[in-house]
């Protein structure tokens, strides 16, 4: 499945890029995508822990961890905003 994944705030800084486009085999939902991202990118390990309060969207619509992914979807991850 081909996905375009956008990162914001801390995640963008860790990845050192705004988005990636990649193939993800065997991924059905956001939860599984998070697991694959942590496997593929060491800088993301631990970033998706439940206590991190990250929001996510598929094709500009906020969704749940169990939301189904489809080929060609755009996924965005929004960590909590901090600063002063």
C-alpha positions, 0 to 999 in steps of 0.5 A: 500500500502506498501512503504519503505521511506528513509529520508536524512539530517534534516529529518533523524535527526528528524526521528532518523532513515534512513528509515521506512517501513509501510502500507499507505492506500488511498495514491495515490501520493507523495503529499498525502504521505507527508500529511500522514507522517505529520499526523503519525509523529509529528516531520515531521509536517511542514517539507513538506511546499512548501517553504521547497524545498524538492526533492523526488524520487520514485525508484531512479528517481526524480519525481513530487508531483503528481507522482503515487505511487505503492505497494512496491515503495521506496520513498526518501525525500531530504531536502536542504543541509546546512552547512559550 
